[in-house]
Amino acid sequence: MHAILPLGRITHLLQRYARNELKPTQVVAAIHTQITNDDDHVWIHKLSLDALLCYARDVESKSMASLPLYGIPFAIKDNIDLVGVPTTAACPEFSYTPARSATVVQKLINAGAIPIGKTNLDQFATGLNGTRSPYGACRNAFNPEYISGGSSSGSAVAVAKGWVCFSLGTDTAGSGRVPAAFNNIIGYKPTRGRLSTRGVVPACRSLDCVSVFTFTAEDAAHVSSVAAGYDSEDIYSRNRSTQYLDFDPTQHFRFGVPSAKQRQFYGNDENEQLFNVHVAHLQGLGGEAIEIDFSPFLEAARLLYEGPWIGERYAAIKAFFKWNREKVMSPVREIIAGAEQFSAADAYDGLYRLRTLKRQADLVWNDVDCLVTPTAGTIYTIQAMLHDPVLLNTHLGYYTNFMNLRNYLPLRNIKKHLTGFWGIKIQILHSDKLLPFSVLR
């Protein structure tokens, strides 16, 4: 088992399969043994050994050449359907057992990937910290006293601990980026509609994305290329070409950073220093740093939880919430109940305000080629988060909450030059493009 785990890059495992050093049945058996004890509250449902071996034997009966993810184990956030396995969204009373897997899950299985189980999350994907679950607060992979980040908490930790090569999360306000930053892995948030959300319990249906956690940007690109594609059963699915921005050291580019007075690190001086290191690294690649007015982005971010978009969270579970409000844990219950204060007119006013802010923010792209921000300004202990769950969670979304409202798209080819970073995690945006990524120590 020790020769098998912890797992790492997808390409490395595929190479071991190709050399006949390992078989998928051996890998899933080792994983099953390793995750039996779950003191960090990573898993909500683990597949039985018999189920895992069934998946693995099916893979072994086929050729590697026909399966781009041959025998690659992965984890699934428990608001995404896997056929025959309960979906809880971290609320046991909400649980149902789907007759079909989510579109993205089925695509991955068809490509040879093996699902290991369903992972813990902030209930109904409402939160960025990983403590809002009746299945326990998911602990950070490096220091169990600290939060894992959320809402895709278990998915990030499962990868960071080397139990799987990749995992699926979701991202509405930063849930596919913040836990990646806190667990030192890649968190890839694609464009809304690039990966189907059919078979995903909505948080805000018009804003939700399926996200991918991996060890490297190359692996994230590989998984997303398999999972992406138009889905006629998803009303938000769409075909969009990938945009590119090359970080070639020989080519000058301009990158925006929030003005010094608009950067927030909440007293974490080390994070501020590390962000400055990344800025200097980009300058070394030929970049020119330009301070921009970040206020239109920040105001848009506040709309997500302080504006009428909270109504989408209510709409997602309206029937359940109406009759089972007491089954939803605090503070998720109070956040969703906040939708009752908004009217239809408020929703339209919010849309108008968002369009105004978009016009203001679009002016940034006249001066810069991309925008660089931290993923999160700081991190908190689990104890601190439980003591002040709303304010500290708001701090975690300072740099992430606006993105899906603006629908930034991925930048795919930055991995060539940017996978060697270390320390605090950052994200890079370009007009209609986005690739958040974690940097490796």
C-alpha positions in Angstrom: 0.0 0.0 0.0 2.8 2.4 0.8 4.2 2.0 -2.7 0.8 3.1 -4.1 -0.3 5.9 -1.8 -0.2 8.8 -1.6 -1.2 9.4 -5.2 0.1 12.3 -7.3 -0.2 13.4 -10.9 -2.5 11.7 -13.3 0.3 11.2 -15.8 2.5 9.5 -13.2 -0.2 6.9 -12.4 -0.9 6.3 -16.1 2.8 5.7 -16.6 2.8 3.1 -13.8 -0.2 1.3 -15.4 1.5 1.3 -18.8 4.7 -0.3 -17.3 2.5 -2.9 -15.6 3.7 -1.8 -12.2 0.2 -1.4 -10.9 -3.4 -2.3 -11.8 -6.5 -0.3 -11.0 -7.8 -3.1 -8.7 -4.7 -2.7 -6.6 -5.0 1.0 -6.4 -8.7 1.1 -5.3 -8.0 -1.6 -2.7 -5.2 0.5 -1.3 -7.4 3.6 -1.2 -10.3 1.7 0.4 -8.0 0.6 3.2 -6.5 4.1 3.7 -9.7 6.0 4.0 -11.5 3.6 6.3 -10.7 5.9 9.2 -11.8 9.4 8.4 -10.9 11.6 11.4 -10.7 14.7 9.2 -14.4 14.4 8.1 -13.5 14.3 4.4 -16.1 11.7 3.3 -19.9 11.5 3.5 -20.2 8.2 1.5 -17.3 5.8 0.6 -18.0 3.2 -2.0 -17.7 -0.4 -0.8 -14.6 -2.4 -1.8 -16.9 -4.6 -4.0 -18.2 -1.6 -5.8 -14.7 -0.2 -6.3 -13.4 -3.5 -7.6 -16.3 -3.7 -10.0 -15.4 -0.3 -11.5 -11.7 -1.3 -11.6 -12.3 -4.6 -13.3 -14.4 -3.0 -16.0 -11.5 -0.6 -16.7 -9.0 -3.4 -16.8 -11.1 -5.2 -19.4 -10.4 -2.3 -21.8 -7.3 -0.9 -23.5 -5.5 2.1 -22.1 -5.4 3.7 -25.5 -9.2 4.0 -25.5 -9.5 5.5 -22.0 -7.8 8.9 -21.4 -8.4 8.5 -17.6 -7.7 4.8 -17.4 -8.0 3.7 -13.7 -7.7 7.2 -12.3 -9.4 7.4 -9.0 -11.5 10.5 -8.2 -13.8 12.0 -5.6 -17.1 13.7 -6.0 -18.6 16.5 -4.0 -21.8 15.3 -2.4 -24.0 17.8 -4.3 -23.1 16.0 -7.5 -25.0 12.8 -8.5 -23.3 9.4 -8.7 -25.8 6.7 -9.8 -27.0 4.5 -7.0 -25.2 6.5 -4.3 -27.1 9.0 -2.0 -26.7 12.7 -2.7 -27.1 14.6 0.5 -25.7 18.1 -0.1 -24.6 17.7 3.5 -28.2 17.5 4.7 -29.3 14.0 5.6 -33.0 14.8 5.5 -32.6 16.1 1.9 -31.0 12.9 0.7 -32.0 11.1 -2.4 -30.6 8.3 -4.5 -30.2 9.3 -8.2 -31.0 6.9 -11.0 -28.4 8.6 -13.2 -25.0 10.1 -12.6 -24.4 13.8 -13.4 -23.3 14.4 -16.9 -19.7 15.3 -15.9 -19.4 12.2 -13.7 -20.6 9.9 -16.4 -18.2 11.4 -18.9 -15.3 10.8 -16.5 -16.4 7.2 -15.8 -16.7 6.6 -19.5 -13.1 7.8 -19.9 -11.9 5.2 -17.3 -12.0 7.2 -14.1 -13.0 5.4 -11.0 -15.3 7.1 -8.4 -14.1 6.5 -4.8 -16.9 8.2 -2.9 -18.8 11.4 -2.1 -17.1 14.2 -0.1 -18.1 16.6 2.6 -19.1 20.2 2.0 -20.6 23.3 3.5 -24.3 22.4 3.6 -26.1 23.2 0.3 -22.8 24.6 -0.9 -23.4 27.7 1.2 -20.0 28.8 2.7 -16.3 29.1 1.9 -14.9 27.5 5.1 -15.8 23.8 5.4 -17.3 23.9 8.9 -21.0 24.0 8.0 -21.7 20.3 7.9 -23.6 17.9 10.2 -20.9 15.3 9.1 -18.3 17.3 10.9 -16.0 20.2 10.1 -13.6 19.1 7.4 -10.0 19.7 8.6 -7.1 21.2 6.7 -4.8 18.7 5.1 -1.7 20.3 6.6 -2.9 21.5 10.0 -6.1 20.0 11.5 -6.7 23.1 13.6 -7.3 25.2 10.5 -10.3 25.2 8.1 -10.1 23.4 4.9 -11.9 26.0 3.0 -15.3 25.3 1.3 -17.8 24.7 0.2 -15.9 21.9 -1.7 -14.0 21.0 1.5 -13.7 17.2 1.3 -13.0 17.3 -2.4 -9.9 19.5 -1.9 -8.6 17.5 1.1 -9.1 14.1 -0.6 -6.7 15.3 -3.3 -4.3 17.0 -1.0 -3.9 13.9 1.1 -3.2 11.8 -2.0 -6.2 9.6 -1.8 -7.3 10.5 -5.3 -5.7 12.0 -8.3 -8.5 14.5 -8.9 -11.9 15.5 -7.6 -15.0 17.4 -8.6 -16.3 20.4 -6.6 -18.6 23.2 -7.4 -18.0 26.9 -7.4 -20.6 29.7 -7.0 -18.7 32.2 -4.9 -15.3 30.7 -4.7 -16.0 27.1 -3.5 -13.7 25.6 -6.2 -10.8 28.1 -5.5 -10.6 28.8 -1.7 -10.2 25.2 -0.6 -7.6 24.6 -3.3 -5.6 27.6 -1.9 -5.8 26.4 1.7 -4.7 22.8 0.8 -1.9 23.7 -1.7 -3.5 22.2 -4.8 -4.9 23.4 -8.1 -8.4 24.7 -8.1 -9.8 25.1 -11.6 -13.0 27.1 -12.0 -14.1 27.0 -15.7 -16.6 29.3 -17.4 -20.2 28.9 -16.4 -21.7 26.5 -18.9 -18.4 24.9 -20.0 -19.0 21.8 -17.8 -22.6 20.6 -17.5 -24.4 21.1 -14.2 -27.1 18.6 -14.9 -27.2 16.3 -11.9 -25.8 19.0 -9.6 -27.9 20.3 -6.6 -28.0 24.0 -7.3 -26.7 26.7 -5.0 -27.4 29.6 -7.4 -28.4 27.8 -10.6 -27.6 30.6 -13.0 -24.1 31.1 -11.4 -23.0 27.5 -10.5 -19.9 25.9 -12.1 -18.5 22.4 -11.6 -14.8 22.8 -10.6 -11.8 20.5 -10.7 -9.2 19.9 -8.1 -5.8 18.4 -9.1 -2.1 18.5 -8.2 -1.0 20.3 -11.4 -2.5 22.7 -13.9 -1.8 20.2 -16.6 -3.9 17.6 -14.9 -6.7 20.1 -14.4 -6.7 20.9 -18.2 -6.7 17.1 -18.9 -9.7 16.4 -16.7 -11.7 19.4 -17.9 -11.1 18.5 -21.5 -12.7 15.2 -20.9 -15.6 16.6 -18.8 -16.4 19.6 -20.9 -18.9 19.9 -23.7 -22.3 21.0 -24.6 -25.2 19.3 -22.8 -28.7 19.7 -24.2 -30.1 18.7 -20.8 -28.5 21.7 -19.1 -30.2 25.0 -19.9 -27.0 26.9 -19.1 -24.7 24.7 -21.1 -23.0 26.4 -24.1 -20.2 25.9 -26.5 -17.4 28.5 -26.0 -13.9 28.5 -27.4 -11.1 28.7 -24.9 -9.4 32.0 -24.7 -5.6 32.3 -24.4 -3.1 34.6 -22.8 0.5 33.6 -23.1 2.9 34.4 -20.2 6.0 34.1 -22.4 9.1 35.7 -20.7 10.0 37.3 -24.0 6.7 39.1 -24.4 5.7 42.2 -22.5 2.3 42.1 -20.9 0.4 44.3 -18.4 -1.3 42.9 -15.3 -3.5 44.8 -13.0 -3.5 44.4 -9.2 -5.9 46.0 -6.8 -4.7 49.3 -5.5 -2.8 49.0 -2.2 -5.6 50.5 -0.2 -8.1 48.0 -1.6 -6.0 44.9 -0.8 -7.3 43.0 2.2 -5.2 40.5 4.2 -7.0 40.9 7.5 -3.8 41.3 9.5 -2.0 38.4 7.8 1.3 40.1 7.0 2.9 36.8 5.7 0.2 36.5 3.0 0.7 40.1 2.0 4.4 39.5 1.6 3.9 36.3 -0.4 1.5 38.1 -2.7 4.2 40.7 -3.4 6.5 37.8 -4.2 4.1 36.6 -6.9 3.8 40.0 -8.3 7.6 40.2 -8.6 7.6 36.8 -10.3 5.2 38.0 -12.9 7.3 41.1 -13.4 10.2 38.8 -14.0 8.2 37.1 -16.8 8.0 40.4 -18.6 4.9 41.8 -16.8 4.2 45.4 -15.9 2.2 45.8 -12.7 -0.5 48.4 -12.9 -2.7 49.3 -9.9 -6.4 49.4 -10.8 -9.6 50.6 -9.1 -11.0 47.4 -7.6 -14.2 49.0 -6.3 -16.6 47.8 -9.2 -15.5 44.2 -8.6 -16.0 44.5 -4.8 -19.4 46.0 -5.1 -20.5 43.3 -7.5 -19.2 40.7 -5.0 -21.4 42.1 -2.3 -24.5 41.5 -4.5 -24.1 37.8 -4.2 -24.9 37.5 -0.5 -26.2 40.9 0.3 -28.4 41.4 -2.8 -31.3 39.5 -4.4 -29.1 36.7 -5.7 -29.7 35.1 -2.3 -33.1 34.3 -3.7 -31.6 31.8 -6.0 -30.3 29.8 -3.0 -33.9 29.7 -1.7 -35.3 28.8 -5.1 -32.8 25.8 -5.3 -34.4 24.1 -2.3 -37.7 25.9 -1.9 -39.9 22.9 -1.4 -37.6 21.3 1.0 -36.9 24.5 2.9 -40.6 25.3 3.3 -41.3 22.2 5.3 -37.9 21.4 6.8 -36.4 24.7 7.7 -35.3 23.4 11.1 -33.4 20.6 9.4 -31.0 23.2 7.8 -28.2 24.1 10.1 -27.3 27.6 11.2 -26.0 29.9 9.6 -27.0 28.3 6.3 -30.7 28.5 7.4 -30.5 32.2 8.2 -28.7 33.0 4.9 -31.3 31.2 2.8 -34.2 32.7 4.8 -32.8 36.1 4.0 -34.3 35.7 0.5 -37.7 36.5 2.0 -36.8 40.2 2.3 -36.3 40.7 -1.5 -39.0 41.3 -4.1 -39.1 40.7 -7.8 -38.5 44.4 -8.3 -35.4 44.0 -6.1 -34.1 41.3 -8.4 -34.4 43.5 -11.5 -32.8 46.4 -9.6 -29.9 44.0 -8.8 -29.5 43.0 -12.4 -29.4 46.7 -13.5 -26.8 47.5 -10.9 -24.7 44.5 -11.9 -24.8 45.7 -15.6 -23.7 49.2 -14.4 -20.8 47.7 -12.5 -19.8 45.6 -15.4 -19.5 48.7 -17.6 -17.3 50.3 -15.0 -15.1 47.2 -14.5 -14.8 46.7 -18.3 -12.8 50.0 -18.4 -10.0 48.1 -16.6 -9.3 46.1 -19.7 -8.3 49.2 -21.7 -5.2 49.4 -19.5 -4.2 45.8 -18.6 -4.1 42.3 -20.2 -5.0 40.4 -17.1 -5.8 41.0 -13.4 -4.0 39.3 -10.5 -5.4 39.0 -7.0 -5.0 36.7 -4.1 -7.5 33.9 -3.8 -8.1 34.7 -0.1 -6.5 37.3 2.1 -6.0 35.0 5.0 -7.0 31.7 6.7 -8.6 31.0 10.0 -8.7 28.2 12.6 -11.8 26.1 12.9 -12.4 27.5 16.4 -12.3 31.1 15.2 -14.6 30.3 12.3 -17.2 28.7 14.5 -17.0 31.7 16.9 -17.7 34.2 14.1 -19.0 32.2 11.1 -20.6 35.0 9.0 -18.0 37.8 9.2 -15.0 35.5 8.7 -16.7 33.7 5.8 -17.3 37.1 4.2 -13.5 37.8 4.5 -12.8 34.6 2.6 -14.9 35.7 -0.4 -13.4 39.2 -0.7 -11.5 38.3 -3.9 -13.8 35.5 -5.3 -17.5 36.4 -4.9 -17.8 38.6 -8.0 -16.4 36.2 -10.6 -19.4 34.1 -11.5 -21.6 37.2 -11.5 -19.3 38.4 -14.2 -18.7 35.0 -15.8 -15.0 35.0 -16.3 -13.6 32.3 -18.6 -10.5 30.1 -18.2 -7.0 30.9 -19.4 -5.7 27.4 -20.3 -2.1 27.9 -21.3 -0.7 29.8 -18.4 0.4 26.5 -16.8 3.7 26.5 -18.8 5.2 29.3 -16.8 3.2 29.5 -13.6 3.3 26.1 -11.9 6.5 26.9 -10.1 5.1 29.4 -7.7 5.2 28.8 -3.9 3.3 30.2 -1.0 0.0 32.1 -1.0 -2.4 31.1 -3.8 -3.4 33.7 -6.4 -5.8 33.8 -9.3 -5.5 35.4 -12.7 -8.4 37.0 -14.7 -8.7 38.5 -18.1 -11.9 40.2 -19.3 -14.0 37.1 -20.1 -11.3 34.7 -19.0 -10.3 33.1 -15.7 -7.9 30.5 -14.4 -7.4 30.4 -10.7 -4.5 28.1 -9.8 -2.7 27.1 -6.7 1.1 27.3 -6.5 3.3 24.6 -5.3 5.8 24.9 -2.4 
